[in-house]
Amino acid sequence: MIMKRNIIYILMSFILLAFSCTKEDNGIKTYDLGTEFFIDFSGYTSLDSEATFTITNQQKNLSEVKITNTGGLKTEEDANGDLVPFESTYSGTISISDGTGSITVTDSDLGMTEIGWTADFQFDSKFDSKDIVRYETVEVEDPITINDPGVTHRADTTFYVTFAVEPATATVDNVTVQWKTSSLADYSDVTGSFKAEDSVAIMGSDYAIGDTIFVKVTGTAGTKTQAKVAKIMVNPYSFMNEAGFMLDTTTNQAYDLIENRYVKSTAEFGDSADIRFIASYPLVGGPVEVGFESTNNAEFIAGTSDDYDYGDINFVQTADFTNAVSVVSDVNDGDVFLYRTKRGDGNYVYGIMKVSVFKPQGVLEDSYLEISYKF
């Protein structure tokens, strides 16, 4: 019995020994070679002229690693739509001392010249008669970043387009900023001197809604120059709220555009009936005309469907209300109106509305308006 137990222990020992020689992760066997090295790359941009590979050998039992550039890919495509390759003849040796070593490679060693190009490097070493091969792919990075702050068409806020010119190792010598608002126009210089990390101010109200501002940042480091263009769209400074109401000859005859509620159009509600339904037969036996009026402080000026879609606060608030009207006796389906109203000596409240007209039987009694408005 004791002999059988010993045999079982011996078999288990062999099994454990076999498992200790290999490691298995997700079905892939890996072998302990007795050493390992790791590769770190300093990074490389189109403004850099050199880069550094650093080797770390934690076991401190390697003396050198050979490095070879095996070629790479450009960003251009050939007739088949494949990236165009390039070849390289560069190779070198990285000496390892006390577990670390590095080598600095130049532009020609990397073989890459344009943003997006990639190069493949092979690293070879040997330990205890076993070959160790590792690979690293590096890419020419863009050294310039430009951040769009989300410019809207408002007059009370200055937006800052921030940018950074950041080579991996090189020093930035000069930065210029230019802009334009048409793809066909020439760039003009933005006044001032700029640092590698800086910003340029934009006031959205200086432009039209939908304008595209082209911001061009150019950085120089030594003999190298790189430019980047960002397209900054001027978006509407839109009203946050949208609602709707109906006007007719019943209890829905009048509406308060500040408190957003139906009101009576009689004197007991003071000046809160900003808009109320009106209808008439201007010609005997003719079709009914429907519209709206304000007997108090509300004023209206005609707009467009684009104006309503944008719902731009700055556009509405800066509109010329000099010739505004308080009565629109014959409104058409789809008409848009900018409006403003107030209570007493208070400040104006602004908005924009779009009207839908309904005349089911062509008579005054069942005609009504549906009004959508942004405020």
N, C-alpha and C positions, 0 to 999 in steps of 0.2 A: 504493500500500500504506500509505504514511504517512497519506494523507488518510482512508482507511478507519479506521485506528487512532484518528485524532483524532475522527472522527465517533462511534466507540464510546465514547471517553472523555467526549465531550459528553453523549451519551445517559445514560451512567452518572451524570454529575453531576446531570442533571435528576431522575433517579430518586431519588438520595440527598436532593436538595433537597425533593422531594415528601414523602418519609418523615420528614424533619426537622420538617415543619410540623404533623404529627399524631403522636400516640402511640396504640398499640393494645395493650390488655391484655385477654386472654380474649375477643377479638372486639368489645370496646367501645372506640370511638375517643374519645380525650380531646384537647382543644385547649388549647394554652398561651395563656392570656388576657393574659399579661404581669403578672399579679398573683394573689394568693390571700389569703384570711383564714381563720383557724381560731377556733373558739368553745370557750371553757371555761366550765363552769357550776360555781358554788361548792357546789352541793348545797342541798337544802331538805327539812326534816322538819316534822312537825306541831307541833313546839315552836318553830320559827323564825318570825320576822315579816318577814324580807326575804332576798333572795338576790342574787348578783352574776353577771352575764355579763361575761366578759373576751374581748376580741378581740385576736388577734395577726396582724399583717400583716407578714410577713417581708420583703417587698420595700419596705416603708415608702413606698408610693406611693398609699395611700388616705387620705382625710381624714375620712370618716364612714361609718357603717353604720346603716341604719334597722332597727329591731326592731319586730315586730308579733306580738301574741298572736292566733293564729287560732282559739283555742278549744281544747276538749279533751274528755276523757271522765271521767265519774264512775265509781265502782265499782258503783253500782246498775244493775240490769238492767230493761229495759222488758218489756212483755207478750210480745215476740218473743224475749226472751233476749239482746237486744243492750244494750251499755252505753249509759247515758243520756249524751248530749252536753251540754256547756255552751258558751255563747258568751262572747267577751271583746271589749272595744272598745279595749284598751290598745295604744298604739304609742309609740315614742320614737326618739331619735337618739343613737347612740354616737359621740362625737368621737374620732378617731384622731390621735394625736400620736407621731411617731417610731416608728410601727409598733405601738403598743398603745393600747388604750382600754377602758373598762369602764362599766357602768351597773348601779346597784342598783335592784332592783324590789321592790315591797312585796307584801303578801298580795293586795291588790285587783288589782295588776298581773298577778300570776300566775293569779288566778281559781280557785285550788285550795284546798280547806279540809280534806279528809280523806285519810288514808293510802291510797295506791294511785291517787288521782286523777292524771291526766296532762294536760299542756298542750303544745300545739304552737306553736313560735315560728318565724317566718320572718325571715331577715336579708337585706337587700338593699343592694347597693352598685353603683357604676358606675365603670368605668375605660376610658378611650379609647373612649367611646361604646358600650362593651359592658356589658350588665347581668350582675351576679353575684348569684345567689340561693343561699342555704344554709338548711338547716332543722335544728332541734334540738327534741327532745321531752324534757320534764322531768317528774319524778314526785315526789309527796309521799312521802318515805321514813319508815319507822318509826324513831324515835330511840332505841328501847329494845331491847336484846338481853338475853336470859336464857339461860344455859347449863345444861343438865341434866347433872350429874356422873355419872349412872348409879347412883342410890341402890339399895343392896342391904340385905337384912335382916340386917346384922351389927352386933355390939356393940363391936367393937374398932376401928372406923373412923368418923371424923366426915367427912361429905360436905359440900362447900361449893357452894351454888348461886350462881354468880357472875353479875353483871349489870352493864350499863353504860347510862347515859342520856347520849346523845351527839347533841345538835343540831348542825347544820352550822355555824351561826354564833352562835346565841344562847348565853347563859350560864345554866347550871342553878342555880336558886335553892333548890330543896328536893327531897328524895327520901324517900318513905315506902315501907315494905314491910309487906304483910299476908299472912296465909295462912289456910287452912282445909283440912279433909280430906273434906268432903262438898260436892257441888254445891248442896245445899239449905241448907247452913249459912251463917251470917254470917261475914265476914272478921274476924279479930282482928289487932291491931297486933303486929308483931314488935318486941320491946324493943330500944331503942338508936337512935342516930342514924346515918344512912347518907350516904355520899358518892356522887357521880355514878357512880363505878366502885367497886363494893363486892361483898359476898357475905353470904349467910345460911347458918348451919350447920344441918345436919340429921343426926340419928342414926337410921339405918334401923331399929334395934331398938326404937325408941320407937313404931313403927307396925306394923300387921299387913301380912303379905305381900299384895300386890295393892291396898293403899291408894293413892289418888291424892292427892298434896299439891298444892293450888292455891297458887301463889306469885304474888302481885300486886305489881308494882312501879309506882309512880306518880311521875312527874317533873313539876316545875313550872319554867317559864322565863317570867318576866314575868307576863303575864296568861293565858298558855296552860298547859294541863295535859294530860298524856297518860298513860294507864295501859296496862299489858300484863300478861297472865296466862300463866304457864307451868304445865303439868300435869306433875308429877314423880311417876312411878310407883315404888312400892317393890317391887323385884324380889327373888326368892329369892336368898339367899347360898348357891348350890348347891355340892354336893360336885363335885369335879373329875373323879373317877374312877367308872366303873361297870363291873361285871363280873358273872359268873354262874357257878354250879356246880350239880352234881347230887348228891343224897344218896340212897343206897339201902342194901341189906343186904350189898353186896359191899365191895370195897376203897374205894368212894366213901362210906364210912359217916360219916367225920368230916372237918371242914374247919377250917382256921386262918384267922380273919377279920382277923388282923393281917398275917401273912405271905402271905395269899392263896394257900394251897396245901392239898392233901389231906394228912391225917395219920392215923395210927392212933389209935384211941381208948384205947389201953392206957397204963399208967403210964410207959412209957419215953419218952413224949412230954411228960411233965409236964403243964403246964396249957395246952398249945397247942391242944387240941381244943375250940374254942369252941362248935361246934355239931355234933351228930351225929344221925343218923337213928334214929327209934324207930317201932315198929309193934306192934299187938296186936289180939286179938279180945276186946273187953270182954264180949261176950255169946257164949255157946256157940252156934255156928252162925250168928252175926250177921256183919255186914259188918266188914271190917278198918278199923281207925283208924290213920292215920299222922301222925307229928309229928316234933318234934325236941326236943333237950334239951342242956343244957350242964352238965357235972359239975364245971366249974371256975369261971372268973371272969365269963363272959358273962351279961348280963342283958337281958331283953326286955320291952318294953311295946307294947301294940297301937297301931297308927296307922291312917291312912286312905289311900286311893289318891291323894288330892290331896297328902298328905304326901310320898308317894313321888315323885310327879311333880315337886313343887317341889324335893325333895332339899335342903331348907334346913338348912345347918350350924347356924346359931344356934338354930333351933327344936329340933333334935335334942339339941344340947349343953345346952340349958337346960331340957329336959323333966324332969319329976319321976319319977325312977327309984325312989322310996321303996317302991312296991308292985310293982316289977318281978318277973318270974318267970324261972325257969331251965328250966322244962319246959312245953311245949305239946303235949299228947298227941294231940289231934285237931285238926289244922289244916285250914282250908278253902281252896279254890282262890281266889287273889286276896288272901288275907290279907296285911296289911302290919305290920311290926314295926320299931320303933326299937330299936337295941341299943347297948350299950357293953361293952367288955371291956378287960382289962389283963393284964400279966405281973408277978406278984409285987407289989411296992410301987410299981410304975411308974404313970404317968398313964393315965387311961382313953383308949381309942380309940373313936370314935363312928362310927355309920353307920346306914343304914336299908335294909331289905330287903323284897322282895315274893315271895310263895310261889305256885308253881303245883303242883297236886296231880295225880298220875297213878296210877290203879289199873286197869291194862289188863284184868285178869281178876278183879279184886276180891279178890285174895289177897295175903298179906303178901310172898311171895317175889318178885313182879314189880312191886310198888308202889314208887314213888320220888317225890322232890320235885325240882323245878327252882327254884332261888333266884337272883333277880337282886338285886344290892345296890349301893348307892352309898356311897362312902367317901372 
